[in-house]
Amino acid sequence: MSEYLITITVEPLEEGGYLATSSTVHGLIAEGRTVAETIEIAQDVARRLIESCLEHGDPLPPTLRPVAEQGDTLQIAVTVSP
C-alpha cells in the first residue's frame, strides 16, 4: 500500500457547501457540506482515480508524489466552535 500527497483547492459555493478540485489529479471534483466532508470525499475520489490508473496500466499523474518516509509538512483545516 502506498500513500501519495495531492494538492487540492477547496472553494465555497454560492448555494452553500464547498467544492474541491485538484491540479495534481485531473478529473478530481468533490462537493461537500463542510470543508472536512469535502476533503474526505476528495480523498476517496483521488484514491479511486489512482487505483484506476494502476489497474489499467495507465501512467500516474507526473505531479503525484509518494509521502516521504521521513515525513512531510501538511496544512489541514480545523473547525473550532466559538
Backbone bond lengths (Angstrom), bond angles and torsions (degrees), N, CA, C in turn:
res aa  C-N    CA-C-N  psi(-1)  N-CA   C-N-CA  omega(-1)  CA-C   N-CA-C  phi
1 M - - - 1.439 - - 1.523 108.44 -
2 S 1.311 116.50 135.44 1.463 122.54 179.94 1.518 109.68 -119.24
3 E 1.319 115.94 152.45 1.452 121.74 173.43 1.519 108.33 -117.94
4 Y 1.325 115.67 139.75 1.448 121.59 -179.54 1.522 109.75 -125.10
5 L 1.321 115.92 148.82 1.459 121.40 173.05 1.518 108.10 -96.34
6 I 1.323 115.74 133.21 1.452 120.48 175.67 1.524 108.26 -126.07
7 T 1.301 115.47 156.81 1.456 121.24 175.58 1.514 107.91 -101.10
8 I 1.343 116.09 129.10 1.462 119.18 174.59 1.522 108.75 -126.34
9 T 1.312 114.55 153.21 1.456 122.59 173.92 1.518 107.10 -115.12
10 V 1.331 116.74 126.30 1.456 121.97 179.52 1.527 107.72 -112.94
11 E 1.334 114.96 126.12 1.456 120.76 -178.44 1.519 110.02 -127.17
12 P 1.337 117.06 142.65 1.463 118.60 174.98 1.529 110.39 -72.41
13 L 1.320 116.07 145.12 1.456 121.72 177.24 1.529 109.47 -97.70
14 E 1.330 117.19 145.92 1.468 121.41 -179.78 1.523 111.92 -56.86
15 E 1.332 116.64 -39.99 1.463 121.60 -176.77 1.525 112.84 -81.71
16 G 1.325 116.51 2.28 1.457 121.92 -178.60 1.513 110.53 105.78
17 G 1.298 116.52 157.03 1.451 121.38 -178.23 1.515 111.32 84.49
18 Y 1.323 114.84 -170.34 1.462 121.43 -174.43 1.520 110.66 -139.01
19 L 1.319 115.68 154.55 1.455 123.22 178.60 1.518 108.64 -124.79
20 A 1.327 116.43 131.96 1.468 121.68 176.75 1.525 109.45 -115.37
21 T 1.321 115.57 136.54 1.461 122.75 172.97 1.524 107.29 -133.13
22 S 1.329 116.07 168.52 1.458 119.30 -177.90 1.515 111.26 -138.54
23 S 1.327 114.92 136.02 1.468 120.19 172.40 1.528 109.88 -86.75
24 T 1.321 117.07 -13.06 1.462 122.15 179.99 1.516 111.39 -85.98
25 V 1.327 116.88 -44.73 1.468 122.47 -178.15 1.528 107.36 -115.90
26 H 1.329 116.06 96.84 1.458 120.66 -178.48 1.524 109.89 -64.07
27 G 1.316 115.63 138.73 1.453 120.86 -178.37 1.517 112.51 97.12
28 L 1.326 117.31 -7.90 1.461 120.06 179.67 1.522 108.87 -79.39
29 I 1.326 114.97 117.85 1.460 122.57 173.94 1.514 106.00 -138.81
30 A 1.334 116.57 126.82 1.459 120.96 -179.41 1.521 108.91 -139.21
31 E 1.327 115.92 141.01 1.451 121.21 179.32 1.517 109.02 -129.31
32 G 1.335 116.18 138.01 1.452 120.67 179.25 1.513 111.66 -148.38
33 R 1.330 115.67 171.23 1.469 121.12 -179.83 1.522 112.38 -78.75
34 T 1.330 117.17 -31.61 1.462 122.05 179.45 1.525 108.68 -126.19
35 V 1.325 115.85 167.00 1.463 119.69 176.88 1.525 109.60 -61.15
36 A 1.339 116.46 -45.20 1.470 120.44 -178.52 1.529 111.29 -60.66
37 E 1.325 117.19 -44.85 1.462 120.34 179.54 1.519 110.71 -64.65
38 T 1.321 116.54 -40.15 1.471 120.87 179.87 1.521 110.71 -63.56
39 I 1.331 117.44 -41.66 1.461 121.08 177.88 1.519 110.70 -64.72
40 E 1.326 116.98 -42.05 1.470 120.70 178.65 1.524 111.24 -61.13
41 I 1.319 117.02 -43.39 1.469 121.30 178.26 1.531 109.60 -65.94
42 A 1.329 117.00 -41.02 1.470 120.56 179.28 1.527 111.12 -62.02
43 Q 1.330 116.91 -38.96 1.473 120.25 177.63 1.527 110.10 -61.95
44 D 1.319 117.42 -42.67 1.456 121.17 -179.59 1.529 110.83 -65.73
45 V 1.327 116.79 -43.27 1.471 120.62 179.04 1.534 109.96 -63.54
46 A 1.336 117.34 -43.82 1.466 121.01 179.23 1.522 110.37 -61.17
47 R 1.331 116.84 -44.35 1.473 120.66 179.28 1.521 110.42 -58.71
48 R 1.314 116.44 -45.82 1.469 119.92 -179.25 1.531 112.18 -64.87
49 L 1.333 117.11 -39.42 1.463 120.02 178.51 1.526 111.34 -66.47
50 I 1.336 116.91 -42.36 1.472 120.79 179.19 1.521 110.42 -66.75
51 E 1.342 117.31 -43.64 1.465 120.66 177.80 1.522 111.53 -61.04
52 S 1.334 117.19 -37.01 1.462 121.20 178.19 1.528 110.57 -63.51
53 C 1.333 116.79 -42.43 1.476 120.56 177.06 1.520 110.03 -59.37
54 L 1.335 116.01 -47.44 1.461 120.28 -178.34 1.528 111.74 -64.09
55 E 1.331 117.77 -42.51 1.467 122.04 -178.86 1.523 112.11 -65.19
56 H 1.339 116.65 -35.16 1.463 120.25 -176.28 1.524 113.50 -96.47
57 G 1.334 116.77 1.49 1.457 120.11 179.30 1.516 113.42 74.21
58 D 1.330 116.64 17.97 1.465 120.58 177.80 1.529 109.12 -81.14
59 P 1.334 117.25 150.76 1.465 118.66 179.15 1.526 110.81 -68.65
60 L 1.320 115.66 145.75 1.461 120.22 174.66 1.522 108.64 -74.01
61 P 1.328 117.45 154.19 1.465 119.19 177.36 1.532 110.51 -55.63
62 P 1.322 117.80 135.94 1.470 120.50 -175.53 1.526 113.90 -63.93
63 T 1.327 118.24 -23.15 1.464 120.79 -179.58 1.525 112.29 -87.57
64 L 1.317 117.46 -3.87 1.464 121.80 178.51 1.515 108.76 -75.21
65 R 1.331 116.82 132.61 1.455 118.44 178.96 1.520 110.15 -135.96
66 P 1.332 115.98 143.80 1.459 119.63 178.36 1.530 111.25 -69.58
67 V 1.318 115.41 154.30 1.463 120.88 175.46 1.517 107.76 -65.23
68 A 1.317 116.58 133.06 1.463 121.32 -179.89 1.519 110.19 -66.77
69 E 1.322 116.06 140.73 1.462 120.86 -179.79 1.517 112.00 -62.53
70 Q 1.318 117.92 -31.89 1.449 120.43 -178.88 1.520 111.48 -85.66
71 G 1.321 118.19 -1.84 1.464 121.96 177.29 1.511 112.10 109.56
72 D 1.298 115.28 163.11 1.451 123.50 178.45 1.520 108.58 -137.65
73 T 1.311 116.45 158.54 1.454 121.51 174.45 1.519 107.71 -96.05
74 L 1.326 116.46 127.10 1.450 122.02 -178.91 1.515 109.63 -124.57
75 Q 1.329 115.61 154.60 1.449 120.99 171.25 1.519 106.89 -108.06
76 I 1.329 117.09 134.60 1.456 121.28 179.12 1.518 109.50 -129.25
77 A 1.327 115.71 153.94 1.462 121.12 175.89 1.522 108.62 -89.62
78 V 1.329 116.72 139.35 1.451 122.71 178.16 1.521 108.10 -129.05
79 T 1.334 118.04 123.11 1.459 122.41 179.00 1.521 108.85 -90.42
80 V 1.336 116.06 130.30 1.461 121.43 -179.16 1.529 107.99 -128.48
81 S 1.320 116.35 131.67 1.463 121.60 175.69 1.521 108.91 -87.16
82 P 1.345 117.10 135.45 1.475 119.45 -179.37 1.529 111.61 -68.91
